């Protein structure tokens, strides 16, 4: 009697064929995907609907979801989206003391700075570039909310001053994309002083007859709103961005009244004269170029003459 063929496969144990993966079985020569092959951040949740969005599609849409949510983006992406062909000259961020007050905290301030720099790739919450926006030269400042809430400290204040001087030197408009929770508490009064310093720097820009254009993005609050974010010749805003000084709850507790729906949102502020126009992210470069061309028309004619 012939012996039964011996098999190593035991019930419940996957065979080599099963272990190859479903893709290799139906398409020979194609390696099956594993968890290691799939990026962890391939899907992004929409803040409005909770829908999972395919990251490459979201990147192609400039991080604007199908529901219209203009998601927060970093300094590099903002500069890439703004300048022609994503080509521009980066203007160095000044180096200042990291912890001038030796601020006591549950996590040392220098460690917070180190973590923020590693996460964003930026020296501080502001980045500056010079280039052309649909042919119009400009110096552009970008605040990155991912860097400690886009907070205004000594480094950001000094960066703003450098950018303003660069605009005057090159005789071009100054544009800023704001995104901030306000002053940086770890720098105390030194942080609050930047409100005055940035205002004085803007006076030089305006004395030179150069436009200063503000693009308010989500969120723009606190001392930033109380200074350079509201000193522009023109104020644009991305859709549904939160813009204000104090938070809604603080205001309601102070005045003991319920605020109207949409309070401190871009569209509400346009209706009440605080913002000039709401502009979608993809349309911002064209809008900026049109405004700059109009506001510098007299200067161009003087040069020609």
Secondary structure, DSSP 4 states (H G I P E B T S, - for coil): -PPPPP----TTSPPHHHHT-HHHHHSTTPPPP-GGGS-TTSEEE-TTT--EEEHHHHHHTTTB-TT--B----HHHHHHHHSGGG-EEEEPPPP--S-TT----SS-HHHHHHHHHHHHSSSSSEEEEEEEETTEEEEEEEE-TTTGGG-B-HHHHHHHHHHHHHHHHHT-EEEEEEEE-SB-GGGHHHHHHHHHHHHHHHHHHHHTT--EEEEEEEEE-HHHHTTGGG--SEEEE-TT-BB-SS-HHHHHHHHTSPPPTTTTBHHHHHHTTS-SEE--GGGHHHHHHHHHHHHTHHHHHHHH-
